[in-house]
């Protein structure tokens, strides 16, 4: 084994040194300077045991050969060993290199020749920093697409020779820029271009065809993609319009699917307990009454119940806070008793629209109107509803269902109760206006 310390100690006054096929070179902690060394060849050496602490000052080194390294360590780590500001030629062929780290060669500012051939490179997009490069060899790799950075003259203003032959090029629209560059650029010589070494590997329809002979029709593809994009945008716009137009129908459909599935499980429990909870049974109540407890409870108990439930012709009302059974799922109870009520009497106050359960009851009442095509809703408005509280559903309902406003005078209240009783007694025929 020859250590790097002994090797470089013997090279202090050497101009050229070849170590091709050396037995073993061990990169240990080293700090050496070779002020006259211009050429260094480690090709086919067995490099190992690199710990990242080696540091070799090579102020006039111009040529470095690292081809066919038998045991290739970390590429970035090995290159960082060599402090060679005047390095012009670097060969790294046949090392199985898969990728190149970003700015890997930036400390070799004078580099004019770089050989990365016979490796396994898939992408070479990190070579745009080689501003002084004149000759670049990338043949026999796994490059499918040549990046724009290689082709842009401003990135490599001095490049005169490029060899990127024998790569499995993917001949789709991504290769169009490379093909056009080959046909139009007269500044860079393409090695082995005339020997059919630049052929397509994929797709199968273009396989083994020269890149310069491929008919890509990328403008047609571009228009196809634009057409597809426009079509998708139109479909999306129409979908949004339909969703906005039929939002309540869509939401109601989802609710029905979800509610029926849950009711199936609920009926199994009900049947086991021998409880009559059939939604399709005869109506048990004349009206289901959704209202906001804090803002309308005094009016409900002080005005509505005495005039409707305790009058000469009493009606039976369902109040969620009063009549709902304890221990049941609230949404199931609302659905059950709303279905078993002939009508839904909604008491609207400004704070009604701030309560999630009140809004849910209003939505479910609207679902029932849509499902049955019957105007089963009666709206009672207490006070003035601010515009910022008027939801889209509320505005729609005002245009479709009957509503009563609570008056402030005695005669108006008399007419109010007479009208409400008439509406509660009136049968509910089919109404095609709600089948929209």
Secondary structure, DSSP 8 states (H G I E B T S, - for coil): -EEHHHHHHTTTT-SEEE-TT-S-EE--S-EEE-TT--EEE-TT--EE---S--EEE-TT--EEE--S-SS---HHHHHHHEE-TT--EEE--SS------TTTTTT-TT--EEE--SS--S--GGGTT-TT--EEE--SS---S--HHHH-TTTSTT--EEE--S--EE-SGGGHHHHHHHHH--SSEETTGGGT-SBEEESGGGTT-BGGG----HHHHHHHHHHHHHHHHHHHHHHHHHHHHTHHHHHHHHHHHHHHHHHHHHHHHHHHHT----TTS---EEEEE---HHHHHHHIIIIIHHHHTSSTT---EEEHHHH--TTS-HHHHHHHHHHTEEEEEEEE-GGGGG-HHHHHHHHHHHHHHHHHTB--EEEEE-S---GGG--HHHHHHHHHSEEEE--SSHHHHHHHHHHHHHHHHS---B-GGG--
